[in-house]
Amino acid sequence: MPSSPRRRILVTSALPYANGHIHLGHLVEYIQTDVFVRFQKLRGHECVYVCADDTHGTAIMIRARAEGRSERELIAEMRSAHLADFAGFQVAFDHYGSTDNPANRRLCGEVWQALSSKGLVITRDVHQLYDATAGTFLADRFVKGTCPRCRAADQYGDTCEQCGATYAPADLVDPVSTLSGTRPEVRSAEHLFVTIEALHGFLAEWTRSSGAVDPRIANYLAGHFLGEPLRDWDVSRPAPYFGFEIPDAPGHYWYVWFDAPIGYLAATAEWCEGRGQAFASWWGRGGAGTPAEIHHFIGKDIVYFHTLFWPAMLEAAGLALPTKVRVHGFLTVNGQKMSKSRGTFVLARTWLDHLDPSALRYYYATKISGGIDDLDLNLDEFMAKVNADLVGKVVNLASRTARWLEATGLSASYPADGGLFAQAAADGTEIAAAYEDGDFARAMRAIMLAADRANAYVDAEQPWKLAKQGPEAAGRLRDVATVALNLFRQIAVYLAPVLPGLGDMAGDLVGGPIRSWDESQTPLAGLPVAPFKPLMKRIEREQIDAVIAASQAAAADQKTTSGESPMETTPTTADSGEPLAAEPLAATCSIDDFAKIDLRVARIVAAEEVPEAKKLLKLTVSLGGDTTRTVFAGIKGFHEPAALVGRLVVVVANLAPRQMKFGLSEGMVVAASGAGATGVYLLSPDSGALPGMRLH
């Protein structure tokens, strides 16, 4: 395989916020980035992975205040915890910094000066939400309400997770402070803005033609943001605020989203200073030497900041623009959002206490395709895939053959193998291309095909039978084991970016440390073989159950612990009176009238669309045992039929059957809708309720 020219690659992940611990959702990105970096280094490129803790903002200030300590004490503790978790999952940074350091303060000032000198900074009064109970202006993520564009409920104060709209917190409909649960006041305060509309043409061209942005993301940006004037970016917050005070605007602090991406620059500058390299050789434009590539790995929820605001800042400051913004989707567990009550909101530390981190690295790799689709961690599939692929195919290849080489070592020359090693060596080109594209799933499929061929060879040669034939078969046994162990090490090279621990153990077994991708191209011969040690164990159901139980216990402890921070409390909501005003209460009824209505818990056992109907879904509900009812419910367009199956609902069970055009409806499913609603909301009973139970 011809080697490519040596590249210089700077890689970043989104900065983890110092207000919380690392969980499995975070790890999708950091494992993805680490695999990419390890692959580039194995290929011989100069690849530098920098990251930092994102440390500023109101959330840090509020939590530190609640815990009776300084913000810097808090972020120091969280830094140690983050680094320990990353190390546990073998995520290896070349430099891990902090946004609360002198380098970041200096670079914030330089970028700010560049923006100011180009006339891109303006000042104006804004109406901002203020929590009088908590005594602070509210940062975007401390406000929730209804999206002003699509009317989706329960959205944060900066961006809508449903339609992608961005807005100011004061634009929310019916905003509520997450700190106190009260409705915030609107107060006027002076803010500083960056007017990126002046860079509209540059951003439209860069997102469309630079190759840095996935075409789907570019189309999204064009349709949602670049098709109209870009709004000014509010980059300051008034005191009290934990962050850097703006030098030419006393009493104002740079908003966390201004100094956080500059943390990429600061981390690079600190790394360069420690190695005598020039910062401009990585972030400068032009100059001598091989130009650096810059790859950002981010989640799809922060695309707006990384593909509009961030390149605008870099362009204004005359710094290098990203070569590639690599965007991934969110993590679900068993097909649903991570849930504390279900025990699927799993912290990194909880996983490390019970399960092999390498197993998660491999499973994520089999799911990451380089696209923006969400990734699902199905725990049953996880156990089956790890046990079948890593234990049953890869590790088993060495465990079945290495012991016969401990005394003799590898054959003096590599034996004939029917072209197996050469075929896998040729596959290395496609595997490398998949890694380069970020399509790790494609790479894993190709590697496992090589493992299948290798195991088929061992099954056909049956070395365990050769071992019983005595000295006359010793030479053949040695050759078969030599082929198998070479194929194992070749696979370990290909898997090394994903499973560095397996690569280390393979190197200990034979051939020494794996340092280059090219080691997959040439077989080994005449070398000693160390005694085999177990490389990976099977995942057992008890381990997964222990992770779920520990996560549920941690969630319960968090709810009952006294002195919990305001960030962890459940706010009481300040509900709007609009729905009630639009549909006033009905006339009173007697208890005897109410008793005539038989409300029962039911389980939806089947759901299907009614093609001829605009609003109806056909539901089959179980009231327990063999008792079922057919109900036509007007919820089409608001609920997907497949997602309803298995759900508990409330039905009016004694409603007289009604013959409809589409069939006989034998009841009614209870749902809520009304003024200000964006959907029809099915009522669900509390946990523990069973089909057939009556509501009283």
N, C-alpha and C positions, 0 to 999 in steps of 0.2 A: 504494500500500500504506500503510494508516494506521500511523503510528508509535506504539509502545507507550510507556507511562510509563517514565521513566528509573529503572532499578533500581540497587541497590548490592549487588554480588556479590563475596564473598571466596572464592577458589578455592585449594585445596591439592592437592598430590600427596603420596603417601607419601615419607618422607624417605629418600634413598639412603644406604646404609651406607658409611661412610668407609673400609671395609676392602678395597674392590675397585673396579674400573673399571666404567663403564657399558657394558652390552651390549645387543643387540637386544631381548632380553626386557624389560629395563627400559624401553626406548624406547617400547614400546606405550603405557604409562601416561603418560609425559611428553608424547609427541606428542598423545595423546588429550586430555589436559588443555589443552595449548597451543592446539589447534584450537578447543576450547570457549571458551577465554578470548578468543582473537582474534575469534571470531564475536560474542561479547557486546560487545566494544569496537567492532566495526564497526557494531553496532546502536545505538551511542550510549550504552550503559550504563556506569556506573562499575564496572569489574571489575578486581579486584586479585588477582594470582597470586603467592602466597608459598610458599616452600619452604626447605629447609635441609639441610645434611649431618647425618646421625645419627652421632654421634662417640664415644659412650661404650660401655663394655662390655669383657668379657674378651678378645674377639677383637682389638680394637685394642691392648690392653695386651700380649698375647702376641706379636703381630706386631712391635710397636715394640721389644719386648725382643729378639726374634730378629734384628732389623735393627740393633740397637745405637744406637737414637736414641730421643728422647722421643716420647710419644704426640702432643703438639701439633705437633711437626715432621712427623710422619706425616700427621695430618689436614689440615695446611696444604697439603702436597703433593697430597693427594687432592682437596682442594677445588678447587685450580687445574685439575687434570685433569678433574674433573666439569664445571666451568663451561665449559671449552674444548669438551668433547664436546657439551654442551647447546647452546652457541652454534653449533657446526657443524651441528646439526640444526634450527637456528632456533627452539629452545625459549626463549621470552623471559619470564623472571621479572620481576615488579616488585620483589621483594626476595628474596635468597637468603642465608639466615643459617647458623647453626651451633647445635647443641644445647649446645655447650661455650662459652657466653658469659654475661655477667652478667644479661642480660634473662631467659634461660631459668632460671638459678639462682634469680632473684628470684621468677619466676612459679611455679616448682616449690614454693618455700617457701610461697607464698600458697595454692596448691591444697592442699598438705599440711596447712596450718593449718586450712583449711575442713573437710577430712576428719576431722582430729583433733577439732575442736570439736564435731562431730556424733557423736562416739563411734564412728567407723568404723574407727579404727586400733587394732589389737591386736598383742601381742608373744607369740610362743611359740617354743619350740625345735623345730627340724625336723631330720630326717635328710636330709643332703645328700651328693651324690656328690663325692668328693675324689680327684683324680689325684695319687697320691703321687710318681709319676715327674716330673710337670710342676710339682708343688708348688703346686697351686691348686685351689680349689673349682671345679666345672665349671658354666659357664653352660649353659642349655638346649640351645643349638645345638652344644655340644661333647660331647654324648652321643648315641649312637645305640643302638637296640635294637629289641625287638619290642613293638608297641603292646599295652598291657594290656587294651584293650577288644576289638579285632577280630583281634589276633594278626598283623597285617601286619608283615613284617620290615623292617629298615633304616629306622626312623622316628626323627626327632629327639626331643629330650627335653622338648618343650613341647606339640607337637600332632601328630596323625597325619594325614598327607596322604591316607590312604585313607578313613578314616571320619569325620575331623574332630574326634575326641575331643581334649580337652586334659587334661593331667596334669602331675605333677611328674616331673623326670628320674629320681628314685629309684623311680618306679612302673614304669619300663620293665622288660621281661623281658630278661634277659641284656644289660645295658648295657655299652657299650664307649666309652672315651674316644677322641675323634677327635684328641686332641693327641698321645697316646703309643701308642694302640692297645692299652692295657692295660685290664683290668677295674678300674673305680674302687672305692674303699672307700666305705663309708657312715659319715659322721661327723656328729655333732650340732652344730648351730650355731643361735644365736638369730636369728630373722628377724622383720620387721614385715609385717603383713598389713592389707589393706583388706577389710572385710567387706561386700561389695556385696549380700548377700542382703537387707539392710535396704531396698534400692532395687529389689527384685524386681518389685513391683507397678508401679512407675513404668516400668521397662524393658520389661515385658510390654506395657503400654499404648503406650509410645512406639514400639516396634518394629512394633506391629500397626496403629496408627492415625494416626501422624504424617505419613505419606507420605514419610518420609526413607529408608525401607528398601524395596527391591524385595520384592514379595510372596513370591517364591520364597526370598529370604534370610530374610524374617520367618518363614516356615513352617519353614525349616531351624533357626532359632534356637529356635523354640517346641518343635520335636521333639527337639532335641539338648541344650538347655541350660535353657530356661525351664520345662520340664515337671517339673523337680526343683529342690531348693534350689541356689542358685548357690554355687560354692565360693569360699572366701576367696582373695584375690589376693595372692600373695607379691610385695611391691614393694621388697624390700631385698636387698642382697648384702653379705657380710662382706669385709673387706680380705683380700688385695690386690684392688683393683677400680678401674678408671679411670672416674670419674664424679664426681657431686656427693655429698659427705658430708652425711648427714641432720643438720640443725642440732640437733635434740633427741635424737639417738641417735648419739653419737660412735662411730666404728669401723664404722658401717653406711653403705652408699651406696644411693642410689635406683637400682633396677634400670632398665636402659635402656628398657624398655617403659613405665616411668612418665614419664621425662623426654622421651622422643621425641615423643609427641603434643603435649605441652606446648610443643614446638618450634613448632607452628603458632601458638600464642599469642605466643611470643617474636618470631617473624618478623613477625607483624602489628604488635606493639608497636614494633619497630625501624622498620618502614615508617611507622607513624603519627608517630613522633618526628621523622623526617626531613621530614615534610610538615605538621607542626603540627596533625594530626588527633587526635581523642580515641580511645584504645583502646576505650573503652566504647561508642563509636558503632558498632563492628563486633562486639564480643563481649559487650556488655552486653544486658540484657533490658529491653524497653520504652524509655522516653525519647522525646525529641522527634525529629522528622525521619523519613525513610524507613528502616524497619528493614532491616538487612543480611541477605542470604541467605548461607549458608555451605555450600559444596559441597566434599566430600572425594572425590577419585579414588583408589581403592585396588585392589589385586589381591585375588582371592577367598581367598587364603591368610591374610589378616589381617583378615577380616570380624569374627571374634570380638572382637578388641581394639577395633575401631572402632564396633561396634554394641552392645557391652555395657560394657566397662571405661571407654571414653572418654566416652560419654554419662553414665555414672554419676559420673565425676569432674566433668564440667561441671555436672551437676545439683547436686551437693554444693557446688560453688563458686559457684553462682548465675550461671553464665555461659550464653551463648546455645548452643542445641543445633543440630546440623547440620540444614540444610534438606534436604539430599540426600546420601546416601552412595552414590556411583556405583562399582559393582564391575565389574571386567573379569576375563576368564579369562587363562590362561597362553598363551605363545607356543610353538608347535611349528614346526619347519622341515622341509619336505618330509614332513609327516605324523608326524614323530618328535620326541622331546625333543631339545633342542639338545645337540650332541655335539662334544667337543673332537677326538676321533679322526677323526670324519667331516668336521671343519672347519666345522660348522654352529653352533658356539658362537662367535659373531662379536662382537668388541668394537666399540663405536661408532667408535673411532679407525680400526680396520681398514677399516670400511665407508667412512669419509670419505676414506681414502687411495685408494680405487679406484672408488667409485660416488657418484652424485649423491644427497645426502640428501633432496632434494625427491621423488625417485622413491619412496623408502621411505615418506615421509609420505603420499603419495597412495595407495600400495598398502595401508598400514594403514587409511587412511580408508575404502577400499572394503570392508574386512573388519569394521570396528567397527560393531556394530549397537546398542550400548547395553546388551547383555545380558552374562551371565556365562559364555557359551560360550568355549572356547579358540579362539585365532586361529592359523591356519596360514600361514606364509610359504612358499609353494611357489615355488621360484626360477624354474622354467620359466614358470609363470603370471605371476609378477612381471614378468619381461622382456617377455612378450607383452602384458600389460595396459598397462604404462607406454608401450611403443612404440605400441600401437594407440590408446590414449586420449589421452595427453598429447602425444605427438609427431604421431601420425597424424590426430587430430581437432582438438585445441585449438591447438597451436602452428602446425600446418599451415594453419589458417584464416587466421592473420595472414601467414604467410610467402608464401602464394599471392596476396595482394592488396595488402599494405601498400606495395609498391614503386611502384605506380601512383599513389600519393597523395603521394609525397615532394615533388613539384614543385608540386602544386596544393592540397594539404590536403583536408580533408573537404568534401563538397558544402555549399553555403550553407544548405540546409535538409535535414532528414532525408528521404530518398526513400521512396517506397512500397515495402514489402517483403513484401506479402501477409500481414501480421499477425505476422511472425516475432518482432520485438522485443517486441510487446505480449504475445504468448503466453508468452515466456520471463519477461517481467516479472511476469505473473500466477503463473507457476510459483514465483516467489520466496517466496510465502507458504508453500507446502509445503516448499520447500528450507529455509527458516528454521525451520519447525516440526521438521524432521528434525534439524537441528543442535541445536536446543534439547533435544530428547529424547536426544541423544547417539547417534542413529542416523545416523552419518555415511555408512554404506553406502547408505542410502535417498537421502540428499542427492546422493551422487556419481552414482547412477543417473539421477536427474532432470536433473542438470547435463549428463551425457553425452547424454541424449536431445536436449537443446537444441543441443549441439554437432553431433549427427547432422543435425538439421534445418538448421542453418546451413551445413554442408558440402554438403548436398543442394541448397541454394540456389545455392551457388557452382558446383557441378557443372552445374546446369541453365543458369546464366547464362553460363558459360564466358568469364570475363574475358580469358583468354589469346587467345581468338579476337577479342574486341572490340579488343584492343590492336593486332591486325594490320590492322584495318579503317581505320586512319588517323583524321584529325580529325573525320570525320562521326560516329564512334562514341565520341569522347572523353568527351562528357557522360555517355553511358550507362555507360561504363567507370568513370568517377568515382563515379557513383551506386552501382553494384554494389560497388565496393571500399569505399565509405562504409558501406553496409549490412553487409558482411562484417566490417569492422573494428569497428563498433559491437557486433555480435553477439559478436565475440571479447572485447571489453572487458567486456561484460555477463557473459560466462562467467568472465572473470578475477576479477570482483567476487565472484561466487559461490564461486569456488575460493580466494579470498584467505586464509580461515582455515587452509586446508590447505597452500596454496602461496604464502606471502607473497612469495617471490622472484619468482614469475611475476607476481604483482600489481604489484610494483615495476617490473618490466620493461615490463609493459603500460602503466603510467602514464608511463614514459619515452617510449614509442612515441607515445601520444596521450592527451590529456586531463589529464595530471598525476597526482600520487599518488592512489591509491584510499584514501579515508578514511571512507567511509560506505556502508552497505548500500543506501541510497536511490539511489546512483549507478547501480544496476541498473535503475532505473525510468524513466529519461529518456535518450534517445539524444543523442549529441553531433553538432554540425554546425558548419561554418565554422572549424574549428581546424586548425592545422598538424600534419603527421605527420612524425615524425623518421625518419631512415634505419633500416630494419629490421636488427636484430641477432639472431643465433640465440638463441632463448630456452631451448631444451632439446635435448639430443642423444639419439639412440637408445641404449638399453642394448645392449651387445654381450656375447655369451657369454664372450669372453675376460676381461671385467671381473669377471663372477661367478666364473669359475674362479680368477681372481687372489685374490679374497676368500677362497675356500675354501682355496686353497693357503697363503695367509698365515696363516689361522687354524690350520691344521694345523701349520705350522712353529712358530707361537707356542706351541702346546700341547706340541710336542716339546721346545722350548727350556725350557719350564717344568719338564718332567720331569727334564732333565739338568743344569740350572743348579745349581751348588754353592751352599750356603748358603741354600737355599730355606726359607721360613718353615714352622713346623709346620702352619699352616693349609693348606699346599699339598702336604703329604706324604700318601702313602697309608698308613693305619695297618695294622699287623698285627692281626688280629682275635683275640679271646680266645673261642674257640669252645666252645659248650656240649657236654657229653658225653651229653646226653639222647638224641639219636637213636641213637647207637651202643649205649647201654645198653638201649634198647627193642628193638633188633634186632641182637643180637651177630653177630660175624663167623662166616661159615660155615666148615665144615671145610676144611682145606687141600686144594688140588688140584695135580696135577702140571702141568708146562709142556705136556705132551702133551694133557692134558685141556683146558687153556685154548686150545690151538691149534685145537681142533675148532670153536670159536666164531668165526665170521667177522663181525667188526664193520666196517661200512663207513660212510663219509660219504655222505649222501643229501640231495637237495634236495626239499622239499615242493612239488609242482607243482599240487596241487589238494587242497582240504579242504572237507568238508561234514558237516553234522550227520546223525546217524542218528535220525530222529524217534522210532522205537520204543524206542530204547536210552536209558537214563538216564545212562550214563557214557561212551559211545563216540562218537568222531569217525572218519569214514572219510577216510583220507589216501591220496593217490597220491604216491609218492616216486620220484624219478629217481636211478638209480645211475650216470648218465652215458650218453651216446649214446641209443639207443632202449630201453634196459633200464629198465623201471619195475616197481614192486610196489604192490599194494594192502595197506594195513595198517589194521586197526581198533585205535585207541589209546584207552585209558581216561582221556582228558584233558578230556572235555566239562565245561563249567562253569568250567574254569581257563584255557582258551585260546579266543579267538574264531577261528573258521575262516578268515575273511578275512585276519587278521593273521598266519596261519601260512604263507601262500603265499609261496614264495621263500626261506623260511628253511632253513638247513643244519642237519641233525640227524644223529644216529648211530643206525643200525639194525642189528639182528641179522639179517644177510642170508641165512644158511643155516638158519634155523629151519624145521622142517617145516611146510608149509602146514596151516592148521586151518580146517575148514569150520564156520562159525558160522551162526546163524539169519539174519544180515543179509548174508552173503556169505563169500567165501573170503579169509582173512587170510594174507598171504604173508611175514610177518616181524614184527618187534617194534621199536618206537621206544624208545630208551633214555631213561629219565626217573628223577628222584629224588623221593622222598617219605619220610615217616616221622614219628616223634614230634616234636611241636612245629611241624610244617610246616603252613602255611596253604594249600598248593596242591600241584600236581604240576609239577615243574620239568624241562623238556626239556633234555637235554645238547646243547651246540653245540660244534662244532670251532673251533679257533683260526682267526683270519683268514688267508686264503690257501689253506685246504684246499679240495679239489675233490670233487664227487660221484664215487664209485667208489673213492676212496682207502681203503686198509685201515688199521685201527687196530692197532698193534703194542705 
